[in-house]
């Protein structure tokens, strides 16, 4: 009997062996001793299989990092780093498929459709850890901009995914370095900066008569 896992495994084996997706669901089902009805019971298309594989990688990563005993003590920055490191560690076991899928669906600078469900899952996770970071004061709550923090993290994930597909360093150590540097820079931007102090000072002056009046000009 066909299962989600058996269909996914058969699909991955086919595309990595042949270099392209099956010509039809009918032929794919026949070659794997199932009916079309069994296939469609789980997936509406071959693209749906790929979407599910990516989403499950994300879901498994979130489950694993949240199960860590130290998770509750982590800052928002540490939680994001933990997700990124764990996600790419899991991805190593599916590297050939990941590269195939990303190249097949690459479309300019926009997010490949095959990552749409992963994006939704990731943004929900990112929003959760960022909101907690704002509540604890680790991150700065900026009007309009703080709602876009999760978008910046998604862009980082996309950038590092692309970097990882081209990384030929031993153990993908350069990808680990890219994760560390990229996320630290991103979270530095999320935290309070001299610009925030300047804006606060400007607001203070505006509410209290302005700069010229205070200086006696």
C-alpha positions, 0 to 999 in steps of 0.5 A, a space after each residue: 500500500 502506498 504511503 506519503 513516505 513511499 511515494 516521496 522516496 520513489 519520486 526522489 529516486 526517479 528524479 535523481 536517476 533520470 534527471 527530470 520528473 516522471 512524464 505522467 502520474 499514470 506512468 509513475 504510479 504504474 512503475 511503482 505498483 500503485 494506482 493513480 487514485 492512490 497517488 492522488 490520495 496523498 498528492 495533487 501533483 509532482 510539485 506537491 511532493 517536492 513542496 511536502 519534502 521541503 516543508 517536512 524538513 522545516 517542520 522536523 527542524 523546528 521540532 528538534 530545536 524546540 526539544 533541546 533542554 536549553 531552548 527555553 534559555 536561548 535568546 531570539 538570536 540563539 534560537 534562529 542560529 539553532 534553527 539554521 544550523 539544524 536545518 542545514 545539518 538535516 539538509 545534508 542527507 538530501 543534498 542531491 534532491 535539494 539541488 535538483 529541486 532548487 535548480 528546477 524551480 529557480 525563477 529570478 530573485 523570487 521565492 521558488 513556488 516549491 518553497 511556498 509552504 516552507 516559507 509559511 512555516 518558517 515565517 510563523 516560527 520566526 514571528 514567534 521567536 522575534 515577538 518574544 525577543 521584542 517582549 524581553 527587550 532583546 530586539 527593538 520594536 520599530 514602528 512598521 519595520 519590526 513586522 518585517 523582521 521575519 522577512 529579513 530572516 527568510 531572505 537570509 535563509 534563501 541566500 544561505 540555501 543558494 550559497 550552500 548549493 555552491 559550497 564545496 568546502 569540507 563538511 560545508 564549513 563555509 556555509 556554517 560561517 555564512 550562517 553565523 556572520 549573516 544572522 549576527 549582522 541581521 540581528 545586530 540590525 534588529 537591536 537598538 542602534 545610535 539611529 534609534 537614539 537619534 530618532 528618539 531624541 528628535 521625537 523628544 524635541 518635537 514634543 517639547 518645543 523643538 530644537 530652536 526654542 530650546 536653544 533660544 534661537 
